[in-house]
Amino acid sequence: MRTEDWAQEVLMFFKKKPDITIKKIIKDNNFSISNFYNKWQFNFSPKKFLVLLRLAKALKLLSSNHKKVREIAEELKFCDHFYFSKWFKKLTGITPKRFQIRYGFYFRKGLYQKIKLKNFDVKNIFWALEILKND
């Protein structure tokens, strides 16, 4: 199986269940762990790929004015909105609510160059958004 196929497999599971883990994907499909990781050839790990997908989906949901942080945390299958907020802030440097207020408009309008996230390469997030476009 090619790397793109592995990525598609991970994406398929993510779309069904946003809190899926690489270990769960490997176990449910009887993949070999070493084979799965050896064939993965992106510049980042499968785990980071899942984090990027989850963060991209969070950004997309946060940019809509009608969603509350609590609702987004539930949709992304976080145990609670406090944990989601802590996770989000660790990755981006700002709280989800702050992102909604500060960058929601820019995100909706596609003005991505105005969005500054502390700990993440924005190019990777936008790449993940392209992957999730049909979601």
N, C-alpha and C positions, 0 to 999 in steps of 0.2 A: 504494500500500500504506500502511495506517495505521501509526502508531507502535507500537500494540500488536502488529500483525503483525510488524514488524521485531523487536520484543522476543521474540516467540514464535519467530521464525526463529533468533535468536541462542541462545535457550534450547534449542531443538531440537539445534543443533550442539554446545552445551556438554554436554548430556546424553550425546551420542554420544562426545565427545572433550573432556574437561575442560581440556585445554591449548590449545584452539582460540583463534585470534586473530581480531580483527575483519578484518584484512587478508585472512586466509585465507577467511573467510566471504564477503567481497565478491568475491574472486577466483574462488572455486569456483562462485559463482552468477551471475557476470557482472553484478553490480550496479555501478552507477556510484558511486564513492566520494562525490562531492558529493551525489548524490541520497540515498544512504543516510544521510549525516550531516544533511542538511537535513530529512529526514522524522523524524529521531529527536528526540522532544520531552520526554524525561524530564529531571529536574533534574540529571542526571549523564550523562556520556558513555557510549557503548557499551562502551568499554574499562573504565570503572569498573563498569559493569553486570556484565561478565565477572568482574572482580576480586571484586565482591560475591558473585556466585554461587559462585565458587571458595572464597572465605573461608567462606561459609555452609556449604558442603559440608564443608570442613575442620573447622569447629566441630562439626557434626553427627557426623562420624566420630570426632573426638577425645573427644566426650562418651560414647562407648561404651567401657566398661572393657576390652574384650577386644582392642582394636586398638592396635598399636604405631605410633609416629611413622613409622618406616621404611615400614610397610605403607600408611599413609595417604598418604605422599609418593608411593609407587608408584601407588596408586589414582588420585590426582589428576594423575598424569603429570609430576611434577617430576623433574628429572634425577637428583637424589639427596636424601636426607633432610636433609643439611646446608643445601642451598639452600632447601628447604621451610621449615626452622626459621628461617633468616635472613629469608625473605619474610614468614613468619607474625609473627615478632617485630617487624619493621618496621611491619606493619599494626596490630598489636594492643598492642604494648608489652610483651608477655610471650612466653615460649617455648611451643611446643605442649605440651610435657610439663607445664609450670607450669599451663597452661590446664586440662589433664586433671585435675590434682591439685586445683587451686583451684576450678574452675568446672564440671567435668564433672557433678557431682551436681545442681547448680542447673539446668544446661542440660537434663539428662534429665527433671527434674521440672517444667520450664517456669517456673522462678523467674528469669526473665530480668532483672528489675530488680536482682538481686544481682550481675549480671555487669558488670564495669567494664573497658572496652577503651579504651586510650589514644588511638588515632588514628582510630577509626571511630565513626560515629553508629550506635549499637546498633539504632535503629529501622530503618535501611536493611538491616541484616543480618537482622533478623527478617522484614522484607518479602521478602528473598531466600529465606529459609527457607520461607516460605509458598509461593513459586513452586516450590521444589524438593520440596514435601511429597510429591508423587506419585513421587518418585525413589527 
